[in-house]
């Protein structure tokens, strides 16, 4: 599998995940707990790596993040301007 580097980042949603998480005043640990309760096995460290662009976000993870953050999957993927 080829992993693409988008200007030094391995995902396009990490910056939006961080933006929305901070708007909601959630820590990475709190977001991880929310995602775990929804059924996604993820840690605070993985969220940190996603937000800094060091980890790929799998397609099946996008809906979990969207639901937890109250945004659309397309917004996370930078295909929509508004939440």
C-alpha positions in Angstrom: 0.0 0.0 0.0 1.3 3.4 -0.9 0.9 6.1 1.7 0.9 9.6 0.3 2.5 12.5 2.0 0.4 15.7 1.8 2.9 18.5 2.5 4.5 16.6 5.3 1.2 15.1 6.6 -0.2 11.6 6.2 -3.9 12.7 6.5 -6.1 15.6 5.6 -8.4 15.5 8.6 -6.0 15.9 11.5 -6.1 19.7 11.5 -9.9 19.7 11.4 -10.1 17.1 14.2 -7.8 19.3 16.4 -9.8 22.5 15.5 -13.1 21.0 16.4 -11.8 19.2 19.5 -10.4 22.5 20.9 -13.7 24.3 20.0 -15.5 21.8 22.1 -12.9 22.2 24.9 -12.1 18.5 24.8 -8.7 17.1 25.7 -7.2 14.4 23.5 -7.8 12.0 26.4 -11.5 13.0 26.6 -11.9 12.5 22.8 -10.2 9.1 23.0 -12.6 8.1 25.8 -15.6 9.3 23.7 -14.5 7.3 20.7 -13.8 4.2 22.8 -17.3 4.4 24.2 -18.6 4.5 20.6 -16.7 1.4 19.7 -13.4 2.7 18.2 -10.3 1.3 19.9 -8.1 4.4 19.9 -5.7 6.0 22.4 -4.7 9.6 23.2 -1.4 9.0 21.6 -3.0 7.9 18.3 -5.1 11.1 18.4 -2.0 13.1 18.9 -0.3 11.5 16.0 -3.4 12.1 13.8 -3.6 15.7 14.7 0.1 16.2 13.9 -0.2 14.4 10.7 2.0 11.5 11.6 -0.7 8.8 11.4 -3.1 7.9 8.7 -6.8 8.1 9.5 -8.5 4.9 8.2 -11.7 5.3 6.3 -13.7 3.4 8.9 -12.5 5.9 11.6 -13.9 9.0 9.9 -17.5 8.4 10.9 -16.5 7.8 14.5 -14.6 11.1 14.6 -17.5 13.0 12.8 -20.1 11.7 15.3 -17.9 12.4 18.4 -17.1 15.9 17.2 -20.6 16.7 15.8 -19.5 17.5 12.3 -20.0 15.8 8.9 -17.4 13.3 7.5 -17.0 15.6 4.5 -16.1 18.5 6.7 -13.3 16.4 8.3 -12.1 15.5 4.8 -12.0 19.2 3.9 -14.8 18.8 1.3 -17.1 21.2 3.1 -16.4 24.6 4.5 -19.0 24.8 7.2 -19.5 22.4 10.1 
